């Protein structure tokens, strides 16, 4: 095993549980819309707004990797249907993103990242739209590659290649850590990187994938 020079981390469900974050952000957005633009969301619920986003994804499959685009476009459609200016979607999206970046880190995250940062360069590699600075850990990372910026989501090898290029190292010198067997472990290995599966909940590894070379249940185990 080649000694890594760069550690790459997935974000959602790796550094924090994402389900509660998105649920709270969508509830916050709906509450804001009901208060400011009640006609816009008359008869709507969180579920119906999720359906609007799914419809946008079907209309714009080329943007399927860009969760910010999908949400913004759905909000534009929502305002337009109520006779409002589509530009109001910008303000509404910011309400969502502010709440989306209020995350609660797993207990091991800050200590592990702080320790590892003294030995490696740290990068984030994510399909979601979290912002490291707004989440409060931007100072610990040398960079952040997103599916939106790269143009491809994990497990596409091209997003991993962009990370290696940004870090200025060969792919084999990157160790990627993430919770998703396909997006993080299989994707990283197919891109020529080393990979560690972070299995916090003791799930079964999917039998149709080659097992990971290393599995951990906490970031503290990386050291």
Rosetta blueprint (number, residue, H / E / L):
1 X L
2 X L
3 X L
4 X L
5 X L
6 X E
7 X E
8 X E
9 X E
10 X L
11 X L
12 X E
13 X L
14 X L
15 X L
16 X E
17 X L
18 X H
19 X H
20 X H
21 X H
22 X H
23 X H
24 X H
25 X H
26 X H
27 X H
28 X H
29 X H
30 X H
31 X H
32 X H
33 X H
34 X H
35 X H
36 X H
37 X L
38 X L
39 X L
40 X L
41 X L
42 X L
43 X L
44 X L
45 X L
46 X H
47 X H
48 X H
49 X H
50 X H
51 X H
52 X H
53 X H
54 X H
55 X H
56 X H
57 X H
58 X H
59 X H
60 X L
61 X H
62 X H
63 X H
64 X L
65 X L
66 X L
67 X H
68 X H
69 X H
70 X H
71 X H
72 X H
73 X H
74 X H
75 X H
76 X H
77 X H
78 X H
79 X H
80 X H
81 X H
82 X L
83 X L
84 X L
85 X L
86 X L
87 X L
88 X H
89 X H
90 X H
91 X H
92 X H
93 X H
94 X H
95 X H
96 X H
97 X H
98 X H
99 X H
100 X H
101 X L
102 X L
103 X L
104 X L
105 X E
106 X L
107 X L
108 X L
109 X H
110 X H
111 X H
112 X H
113 X H
114 X H
115 X H
116 X H
117 X H
118 X L
119 X L
120 X L
121 X E
122 X E
123 X E
124 X E
125 X E
126 X E
127 X L
128 X L
129 X L
130 X L
131 X L
132 X H
133 X H
134 X H
135 X H
136 X L
137 X L
138 X H
139 X H
140 X H
141 X L
142 X L
143 X E
144 X E
145 X E
146 X E
147 X H
148 X H
149 X H
150 X H
151 X L
152 X L
153 X L
154 X L
155 X L
156 X L
157 X H
158 X H
159 X H
160 X H
161 X H
162 X H
163 X H
164 X H
165 X H
166 X H
167 X H
168 X L
169 X L
170 X L
171 X H
172 X H
173 X H
174 X E
175 X E
176 X E
177 X E
178 X E
179 X L
180 X L
181 X H
182 X H
183 X H
184 X H
185 X H
186 X H
187 X H
188 X H
189 X H
190 X H
191 X L
192 X L
193 X L
194 X E
195 X E
196 X E
197 X E
198 X E
199 X L
200 X L
201 X L
202 X L
203 X L
204 X L
205 X L
206 X L
207 X L
208 X L
209 X L
210 X L
211 X L
212 X L
213 X L
214 X L
215 X E
216 X E
217 X L
218 X L
219 X H
220 X H
221 X H
222 X H
223 X L
